[in-house]
Amino acid sequence: MKPLHDPEVAAWISKADEDMAVVVTLREHASHLDAAICFHCQQAAEKMLKALLVSLGEVPPHTHDLATLVERSAVHLPIVEDLLTDATYLSPFAVLPRYPVAPSPGIEPERLVAEVEARARRIAETIRALLSGTTAPRAR
């Protein structure tokens, strides 16, 4: 497995970190843009999963389906299957926030954003731990 500092792995992680920086900025200064926050959370998780695939010697597929990325990674690293629930939850946020439809009717935006962000961070933390060789936190 390639390490965190491998240039290609690091490039994917850097892009994921940019998305999370956008999440923080929007949450702090434009929290009414909940759809954009959810979109960037999904994008951060996607880029972290693609960083993991690169570290495993795979070419990341052109997909926004996080479950597919988890399944491809789990072939090499079965512990990644623990991320499948979070990945499945986040996948729709690659597309839904770009259109004038409510991403999750019946859930107040603040609670939805908090849940989406928590799941994206869990994926990112798990992958960082795996790539750094530390014990990965268990996904819920």
N, C-alpha and C positions, 0 to 999 in steps of 0.2 A: 504494500500500500504506500502510495506517495504521501509525504508529510505535508503539514500545513504550509510550510514555506516553499513548496514546489511552485514555480511561477504560474503554471496553469491553474492549479488548485487555488493559489492565493488570489488570482484574478477573479475567479468565481466568488470567493469569499468576500473580496473587496466590494464587488457589485451587490452582494447580499447585505453587507454592512451599510452600503449607501441607501438601500431600500429601507432598512431599519432606522437610519438617521432621518429619512423622510417621514417615517411613521412617528417618531418622537417629535419632530418639528410640527407636523400637522396636529398631533394630539395636544401639544402645548399652545399652539397659536391659531389653529383653525379646526377645532374639534368637531365643528358642524360638517366637516368633509369626511364623514364616517365611511362612505363608500371608497374614497381614495385611500384612506388608512387601511381598510381591509384589503384592497388591491395590492398595496405595497407589502403588507404582511405576507400575502400569498407569494408574491414575487421573491421576497427574501427567503422563504422556505424553499421555493423551487430552485433558486440559485445555490443554496446550501446543499440540497440533494444532488444537484448537478456537480458541485465541487466534490462530493463524496464519490460519485460515479467516475469522475476524472481520476481521483486518487486510487480508484480500484482498477484503472487501466481501460476504462470504457469511454466511448465517445457519447456524450449526453444526447439523447434523442430530442428532436424538436417537438416537445409536448409541454402542455401546462398541467397535465394530469399527474398530480403528485403521487397518487397510488402506484402508477406505472413506474415512477422513479424509485419509489421505495421497493417495489417488487424486484426491479432490476438490481438494485443494490443488495438486497437480501440474498440473492443467489450467491454472492461472495461473502456476505457478512450477515448471517441470520438474525443477529440482535436488532438489525434495522427494522425488522418486521414490527417491532414494538411501536414504530412511528406511523403505522398504517392508519389507525383511527384518526390521528391528527391530520395526516395527509389527505385523507378522504374528506374530512370536514373542510379543509382549506381550499381544495381544488376549485370549487365553483367561483371563488372570489377572483380567479384569473379573468373571468368573463363578465359575471353579473354586475360588478360595479361600473362597467363601461356603458351600461344601458339604463334607460329610465325605468327600472323596476326595483322594487325593494328586495335586497338580498335575503332577508329573513323576516318575513312578515310576522308580527306579533311579538318581536323581541325589541325592547327599547335599544336605540343606537349605542348608548354608552355600554350596556351590558354585552352587546354583540361585538363591539370593538375590543373590549377587554378580553373576551373569549378568543377571538381571532388572534389578537396579539399574543396572548399566553401560549396558544398552540404553535404559532410561528416561532416564538422564542424557545419553546421546548425542543422543536426540531433542530434549530440552530445550535443550541447548547449540546444536544446529544451528538450531533455531527462534529462539532468542535472537539468534544471530549474524545470521540473515536479517532479523529485525525491527530490529536496530540498524544494519544496513547494513554490517556487517563481513563478512569472508569466512567463510562457513560451513565448519565442519570436515566432511570427507567421512565418511559413514557406512560402516561395514564390512558 
